[in-house]
């Protein structure tokens, strides 16, 4: 029979310390492709004489390419998660350590577990649309020299903050080369 104190660490570890999933801007490239090819279709249709070949190509891209891009974005958005979990049991020295857990990709699934002390540098990056609309990317450089770039996150700052709390040498974002 378990005592209440024995089950407390299990309850505390049931939730990640920080979590980020896909941001809705993951759909912007699909939207841009759809709008560009819709404009090309309209231009080819309205051109005098109509450009049948270009119109057919635009229709094919709209009918086949855009749904394929959209389904790819939807699948990636459903799978992409980055979480920070405590490492070890509560009350031990290892409990102060944190671990990044990444799940990404559907065609080529990627699962990664990295301890915070193994990360040399943390940087949050944002493109212009992400600065305007929210979201961002997390750029990590490992002590081994390997780089891990995780794009299209809804809250990369929460992940970076949780990692910086675990490793004080990450307090200032380092310029990644």
C-alpha positions in Angstrom: 0.0 0.0 0.0 1.4 3.4 -1.0 1.6 6.2 1.5 0.5 9.7 0.5 4.1 10.9 0.5 5.2 8.2 -1.8 2.6 9.2 -4.4 3.4 13.0 -4.2 6.3 12.8 -6.5 4.2 11.0 -9.1 1.6 13.8 -8.9 4.2 16.5 -9.2 5.8 14.9 -12.2 2.4 14.4 -14.0 2.6 17.8 -15.7 5.5 19.2 -17.7 7.1 22.3 -16.2 6.7 24.1 -19.6 5.0 23.1 -22.9 5.0 24.5 -26.4 3.0 23.2 -29.3 2.6 24.4 -32.9 1.5 28.0 -33.5 -1.2 28.7 -36.1 1.4 30.5 -38.3 2.4 27.0 -39.4 -0.4 27.4 -42.0 0.9 30.6 -43.5 3.0 29.0 -46.2 0.0 27.0 -47.4 -2.1 30.1 -47.4 0.4 32.0 -49.4 0.8 29.3 -52.0 -3.0 29.0 -52.3 -3.4 32.8 -52.8 -0.6 33.1 -55.3 -1.9 30.3 -57.5 -5.4 31.6 -57.2 -4.2 34.9 -58.5 -2.3 33.2 -61.3 -5.5 31.2 -62.2 -7.6 34.4 -62.3 -5.0 36.2 -64.4 -4.8 33.3 -66.9 -8.6 33.1 -67.1 -9.0 36.9 -67.6 -6.1 37.2 -70.1 -7.2 37.8 -73.6 -6.9 35.2 -75.2 -7.2 32.9 -72.1 -4.0 31.1 -71.2 -5.3 27.5 -71.1 -2.0 25.9 -70.1 -1.2 28.2 -67.3 -4.9 28.1 -66.1 -4.7 24.3 -66.0 -1.4 24.3 -64.1 -2.8 26.7 -61.6 -5.9 24.6 -61.2 -3.8 21.5 -60.7 -1.7 23.2 -58.0 -4.9 24.4 -56.3 -6.6 21.0 -56.5 -3.6 18.8 -55.6 -0.7 20.9 -54.2 -2.5 23.1 -51.7 -4.5 20.2 -50.0 -1.2 18.2 -49.8 0.5 21.2 -48.1 -2.4 21.8 -45.8 -2.6 18.1 -44.7 1.2 18.2 -44.1 0.9 21.3 -41.9 -2.1 19.8 -40.0 -0.2 16.6 -39.3 2.9 18.5 -38.2 0.8 20.8 -36.0 -0.8 17.8 -34.3 2.5 16.1 -33.5 4.8 19.0 -32.7 5.3 19.3 -28.9 8.2 20.5 -26.8 8.1 19.9 -23.1 10.4 20.5 -20.1 10.2 17.8 -17.5 12.0 17.4 -14.2 14.7 14.7 -14.2 14.9 12.3 -11.3 12.6 12.1 -8.3 11.6 14.9 -6.0 14.0 15.4 -3.1 17.0 14.1 -5.0 19.8 16.2 -6.5 18.7 15.0 -10.0 15.3 16.6 -9.5 16.8 20.1 -9.9 17.9 19.1 -13.4 15.5 19.5 -16.3 15.0 17.6 -19.5 13.8 18.8 -22.9 11.5 16.3 -24.7 10.7 17.0 -28.4 8.3 15.2 -30.6 8.2 16.3 -34.2 7.6 15.1 -37.8 5.2 12.7 -39.2 7.0 11.5 -42.4 10.3 11.3 -40.5 9.3 11.2 -36.9 11.9 12.8 -34.5 11.9 12.2 -30.8 14.6 13.8 -28.7 15.4 13.9 -25.0 18.1 16.3 -23.9 19.1 17.2 -20.4 19.4 21.0 -19.7 23.1 20.7 -18.7 23.9 19.3 -22.2 22.7 22.5 -23.8 25.4 25.1 -24.5 23.2 27.9 -25.8 19.5 28.8 -26.1 18.1 31.4 -28.5 14.5 32.3 -29.4 14.2 33.4 -33.0 11.3 35.1 -34.7 10.7 35.9 -38.3 8.8 39.1 -39.3 5.4 37.3 -39.5 6.1 35.7 -36.2 7.0 39.0 -34.6 3.7 40.4 -35.9 1.4 37.4 -35.2 3.1 35.6 -32.4 5.0 32.3 -32.2 8.7 31.7 -32.9 11.4 29.1 -33.1 13.8 27.7 -30.5 17.5 27.4 -31.6 19.6 25.1 -29.3 23.3 24.5 -29.5 24.5 21.4 -27.6 27.8 21.0 -25.9 28.7 18.4 -28.6 28.3 21.1 -31.2 25.1 19.8 -32.6 22.3 22.3 -33.4 18.6 21.6 -32.9 16.2 24.1 -34.5 12.5 23.8 -33.6 10.3 26.0 -35.7 6.7 27.2 -35.5 6.3 27.0 -31.7 3.5 28.9 -29.9 5.5 29.7 -26.8 9.3 29.2 -27.3 10.0 31.7 -24.5 8.4 29.4 -21.9 10.7 26.6 -23.0 13.8 28.8 -23.0 12.9 30.3 -19.6 12.4 26.8 -18.0 15.8 25.7 -19.5 17.6 28.8 -18.2 16.2 28.3 -14.7 17.8 24.8 -14.7 21.1 26.0 -16.1 22.2 29.5 -14.8 24.9 29.7 -17.4 22.1 30.2 -20.0 20.8 33.3 -18.2 21.9 35.5 -21.1 21.0 34.4 -24.6 24.2 33.6 -26.5 24.8 34.5 -30.1 24.7 31.2 -32.0 27.0 30.9 -34.9 
